[in-house]
Amino acid sequence: MSNIIAYFVLIIAVILGTAANGFAKGANGFTLLIPSLLTAVMIVGCMFTLSIVMKTIPVGITYASFAGLCIIATTIVGIFKFNQMPDFFTIIGLTLIISGVLIVNLLGKTG
């Protein structure tokens, strides 16, 4: 698989991971059946897609990219779906996470 396809699959993993986080919030501590089941399905799909990505992109880079992007995406979901506005220091931290993901992927060595 080419790197471009692997990164496309990584984006799918981020979408699934972010959806799992949103459904987990809505599951109310896994006391609601449908959001709990959706959380489980999304997590399994997320891990499956991550395992495909790791065939091409090294595990550390894959997971660093996934975690950073999922944190940013989940924060955006929190803003729009749950009205959770980040404060100044949270925004600084998120900016550092974005910087880290870019550094790992654009400047880091994968071999």
C-alpha positions as CSV (number, residue, x, y, z in Angstrom):
1,M,0.0,0.0,0.0
2,S,1.3,3.5,-0.8
3,N,1.8,6.1,1.8
4,I,-1.0,8.2,0.4
5,I,-3.5,5.4,0.8
6,A,-2.1,4.7,4.3
7,Y,-2.7,8.3,5.3
8,F,-6.2,8.2,3.8
9,V,-6.9,5.1,5.9
10,L,-5.4,6.9,8.9
11,I,-7.9,9.7,8.4
12,I,-10.7,7.1,8.5
13,A,-9.3,5.8,11.8
14,V,-9.3,9.4,13.2
15,I,-12.9,9.8,12.1
16,L,-13.9,6.5,13.7
17,G,-11.9,7.3,16.9
18,T,-13.5,10.7,17.1
19,A,-17.0,9.3,16.6
20,A,-16.3,6.7,19.3
21,N,-15.3,9.5,21.7
22,G,-18.5,11.4,20.9
23,F,-20.7,8.4,21.3
24,A,-18.9,7.5,24.6
25,K,-19.8,10.9,26.0
26,G,-23.4,10.3,24.9
27,A,-23.4,6.8,26.4
28,N,-23.6,8.4,29.9
29,G,-21.1,6.0,31.5
30,F,-22.2,3.2,29.2
31,T,-25.7,3.2,30.8
32,L,-27.4,3.9,27.4
33,L,-27.5,0.9,25.1
34,I,-27.4,2.4,21.6
35,P,-24.6,5.0,22.2
36,S,-22.6,2.2,24.1
37,L,-23.0,-0.2,21.1
38,L,-22.0,2.6,18.7
39,T,-19.0,3.4,20.8
40,A,-17.9,-0.3,20.7
41,V,-18.4,-0.6,16.9
42,M,-16.5,2.6,16.2
43,I,-13.6,1.5,18.4
44,V,-13.3,-1.8,16.7
45,G,-13.4,-0.1,13.3
46,C,-10.8,2.4,14.5
47,M,-8.4,-0.3,15.7
48,F,-8.9,-2.3,12.5
49,T,-8.1,0.7,10.3
50,L,-5.0,1.5,12.5
51,S,-3.8,-2.0,12.0
52,I,-4.0,-1.6,8.2
53,V,-2.1,1.7,8.4
54,M,0.7,0.1,10.5
55,K,1.5,-2.3,7.7
56,T,2.9,0.8,5.8
57,I,3.7,3.5,8.3
58,P,5.8,2.7,11.4
59,V,3.7,2.1,14.6
60,G,5.1,5.2,16.5
61,I,4.3,7.6,13.7
62,T,0.9,6.0,13.1
63,Y,-0.1,6.3,16.7
64,A,1.4,9.7,17.3
65,S,-0.5,11.0,14.2
66,F,-3.7,9.2,15.2
67,A,-3.6,10.4,18.8
68,G,-2.8,14.0,18.0
69,L,-5.4,14.3,15.2
70,C,-8.0,12.5,17.3
71,I,-7.5,14.9,20.2
72,I,-7.9,17.9,17.9
73,A,-11.0,16.4,16.2
74,T,-12.6,15.4,19.5
75,T,-12.0,18.9,20.8
76,I,-13.8,20.3,17.8
77,V,-16.7,17.9,18.4
78,G,-16.8,19.0,22.0
79,I,-17.0,22.6,20.9
80,F,-19.9,22.1,18.4
81,K,-21.8,19.2,19.9
82,F,-21.3,19.7,23.7
83,N,-20.6,23.5,23.8
84,Q,-17.3,22.9,25.6
85,M,-15.2,25.9,24.8
86,P,-11.4,25.5,25.3
87,D,-9.6,28.2,27.3
88,F,-6.4,30.0,26.3
89,F,-4.0,27.4,27.7
90,T,-5.9,24.5,26.1
91,I,-5.6,26.3,22.8
92,I,-1.9,26.7,23.3
93,G,-1.6,23.0,24.1
94,L,-3.7,22.0,21.1
95,T,-1.5,24.1,18.9
96,L,1.6,22.3,20.3
97,I,-0.1,19.0,19.5
98,I,-0.7,20.1,15.9
99,S,2.9,21.2,15.7
100,G,4.1,17.8,17.0
101,V,2.0,15.9,14.5
102,L,3.4,18.0,11.6
103,I,7.0,17.7,12.8
104,V,6.6,13.9,13.2
105,N,5.1,13.5,9.7
106,L,7.0,16.1,7.7
107,L,10.4,16.1,9.3
108,G,10.7,12.8,11.2
109,K,12.5,9.8,9.7
110,T,10.2,6.8,9.2
111,G,12.9,4.1,8.7
